[in-house]
């Protein structure tokens, strides 16, 4: 294909990916989950007060980069659902470009186009590109860092290693799963030495440049962790398969169960959390899943074949490092999932392997085309039809079926967003008391879009005595759920109040006393 044709196809894939990630963002997913909203809450505080942090301690602690980018989005576009999710949309779209560039560097342009298209239309990728979770940054940073490493190995230009290193170091500012990523580089160094004659002698200066720029970009967070070692702690320890409370004295059994659940999510049974997946279906559509299996097996076979040749026949070749890289990335970025025993299969914890899964899928399709030389044109047309089917299937699956599921709305606590909208319909001067649950994060989906509205008070169920309206004729009590004990106590105290149930779309409900 001509360069202009490739360029246009890449632009079209990026445009499609961006569209699928931004379309109807105000309504899908149906709600703002509290974990997203607490990011928004901290972002509002950051841009209003100018207090941008490297690490935010609420909600078990979160690296600050993503929240600060949301704050930047708020400052440019105002506080809205789109502005809250814009960083996720951008990172998700850039990951598509990164997969194209890395796949082209490792293999060829056709495989790169297939892999990037599969990522662009993937339910798994679209979903997390539309949720304001910091984890969405990880695949983008990994894929671009690895791209510049392999590009640098080819060009031997110092700036490729500098850019790759700087991007890699930024990873520490993103998501806890990044902490495994340095192991990928350590193991890859072994295979670079095995695959290339005089690798260290030829590349040691460039390796140092990579390390230097990695340290430069990582240094602010490293200094923060040094000053506050408690920030390194996470909830992961309490759900680790190595915890006796979790594995019940059988760590091997816990590992095997967790590992097998982590592997089957691509082709058999996916993440059972409605926020992460259209349960119980696998993460990959049927044909993509089949191509992934072929690509994975193909990589395994070539890896062991080339490794045996290298060890016993002293045969050098860069293909060994290529297949080693894909497998190392796959299994190490699977570790954040299989080393924990909660909620597996878990699409979010495995998000660091998102690019490599679709590179392997592209490899499966590419191998299918290449193996059929006599009917290559017919096979290429068949693959094109499969890709069109996959794109249509995944888009409809996400934007129609999943988006309109009441269970999805419930998993995102849609009623909180409905309450947020309802508050805007009430007179500003009226007092609004919102009876939340004991979960301290529950109020934030309501708060972030009403943060500057006066006369809104958040009350826990055991704090009803704090309800003290100045005018008993113009105040409103809003309940997230029908708590009979709370309602009876309030109706006894304010007999003029009448309970009203607010039914919204997708079976979302809340209650008001007025």
C-alpha positions, 0 to 999 in steps of 0.5 A: 500500500502507498504511504498516503493510503496507510496514512488515511487508514490510520487517521480513519481508525483513530477517528473511529476510535475517538468517536466510539469513545466520546459519543453520548459520553453524557449518558453512557456509562449510565452514571458516575461511579463514586471512584470516578467522582472522588477523582473529580472532587480532588480535581475541583479542589486542585484547580480552584485552590491551585493545590496540585498534588503528586499523590492524593490520599483519599480513596486508598491513595491515588497517584496524582497525574490523572487527577491533575489532568482532570483539573486541567480539563475542568479549567478549560472546559468547565465542570462537566461529565465530558471534562471529567472523562476527557483525559480517559478519552484522549489516553484511550485514543492515543493507545490506538496510535501507539499500538499501530506504531509498535506493531509496525515496528515489530512486524509490518503495516498490515498487521499494525492496521489490523491490531490498531483497528481491533483495539479501536473497536474493542468493548474492553478498550472503549469501556475504560476509555469512557470511565475516569479511572487513572488506570487508562493511562498505563497501556498508552504509556507502556506502548509508546515507551516500548515503541521508542525502545524498539525504534531506538534499537533500529535507528540507534538514535539517542533521542529515541531512548531518551523519549522512551525512557521519559515516557516509561518514567511517567508510568510511576505517576499513573497506576499501581500496576506499573510497578511491575513494568520494570521487570519487563525491561529487565527480562527483555535485557536478557533476550536482547543480549541473547539475540544480538551480538555484542549488545551491551558493548553496542548499546550501553550508552543508549541504555544509560540515556534511557535510564537517566530520562526514566529517573528524571520523569519518575523522580518527583514521585520517587521523592514523594514515596521516600518522604511518605513510604506509607503511600506505597501501601495499597489495598492489594495486600489484603486481597493477595493470594499469598494472604492466609486469610485469602488462600485458606492455607493453600497458596498453590491452589489459590494461585492456580484458580486465580491464574486460570480465571485470568486466562479464560476471560479472553475467550470463555468467561469474562469479568463478571462486574457490570462496570467492566464488562458485558457479563458473562461474555469474554472480553474479546469478540469471537473472531478476535478471540480466535485470532488472539489464541492463534497469535498467542500459540504462534508466539509461544511456538516460535519463542521456544523454537528460537530459544532452543536454536539460540542455546544449542545451535548458537543461532542469533536472530532478532525474532527471538527478542520480538516473541519474548517481548510479547510473552513477557509483557503478556504474563507480567501485566497479567500478574496484577490480576492473578496475584489477587483473589478478588473479583477475578476475572478482572478486566481493570487490573489487567489493563496494562496488557491491553495493547499486547492482547490486540497485537497478538490478535493482529498476529493471528489474523496476519498469519492466517493471511500469509499462510494462504498464498494461493488465495491471498486476495480472497482471504484478505477480503474474508478478514476485512469482512470479519473486521467489519463484523467485529467493529459493528458487533462491539459498537452495538454491544457497548452503545446499545445493549450494555448502555441500556442495561438496568444492571449496568446503571445500578453498578454505576449508581445512576441514581446519584447522577439523577439526584445531581440533576434533580438538585439543579431543578430546585430553588437555590434558596431552598435547603436540600438535605441528602441522606447518604449511606455510610460509604463516605464516597457516595456523595461525590457523584452528587457533589462534583456537579453541585459543588458551588451550589449553596444550601446543600447538606450531606447527612449520614443516616445516624446524623438526622439530628443535624437536619435543622431547616430555617424554613420548614416550608421550603426544605427538601430531604432526599434519600438514596434508598427507601430506609424505613427507619430513617423515613419514620423518624423524619415523618414523625419529626416533620409530619407535613412531609410526604414521601415521593418516589422518583423513578428515572430511566433504567430503573434508577430510583431515589426518594424525596420528602417534601 
